């Protein structure tokens, strides 16, 4: 069965027109991705195709068979990010057509709610998978047992990543990169573009910076905290759009507490890692060959960046609740005025 994009018209648009590309973008992208998969079947093209599909830059010690497989990062990772970006576009279309569109037909949502429902549905699936995946890596790599593992043995123990940790960051970068072409494929309105671009850009910059600077362990903790909290938010939004108001209100109250707790936990983890942990390491000189970026300047900027993002998120959170409070007060005042007007009218009739 062919994969389809978001089809709003039964007419067949001209080939290679904008409407044709938008309607059939999943089919086109899946065909491009299939070229790389087919390349693995032939001996002449298998080495080139494997660069796009397989995890590259193996740093394992081949002499010791019992040693776990470890990987570093390098230029060939861009090929893997490109390939899995294509896969993300295809998966986005599959989830949209075979899950979200079917639910939308049953709910009969308005155009505004329809767009927000699709956005929350897509992000819920990704954040739920990423949160579970992140917690699994934290447990398997023994990062939850000892918090000092976030900075101990840097850079040697951090420059070499496990397969799952490296693949996690490749998928993260691929997913947030695919959000840019999705703006075109989903016909996103101009007034909605800036928020979506900002959201994807912050994630992408954060993941790339942590990946290149070998801060992948602390970044994994911060991302997992964020995905747990954000996943609950999208669950509550979907319940609200489905008019399950009682469950949605309860969920939003839980999310309010969890949001603040995750912001505080993220700041604490960042301070412990960049201000306390890495500052105790003996070697604090910049060395790109060994992957040592543990310098006071880089640590300070990393700590400031994380804290600023958390503060910005808290500011938006507080501003949102203050605006909601003012709106509720205005609604209450309007109801009181109507009730007072009704009483005065009744009093005049009685007179």
Secondary structure by P-SEA (a helix, b strand, c coil): cccccccccccccccccaaaaaacaaaaaaaaaaaaaaaaacccaaaaaaaaccccccccccccccccbbbbbccaaaaaaaaaaaaaaaaaaaaacccaaaaaaaacccaaaaaaaaaaaaaaaaaaaaaaaaaaaaaaacccccccccccccccccccccaaaaaaaaaaaaaaaaaaaaaaaacccccaaaaaaaaaaaaaaaaaaaaaacaaaaaaaaaaaaaaaaaaaaaaaaaaaacaaaaaaaaaaaaaaaaaaaaaaaaaaaaacccccccccccccccccccccccaaaaaaaaaaaaaaaaaaaaaaaaaaaaaaaaaaaaaaaaaaaaaaaaaaaaaaac
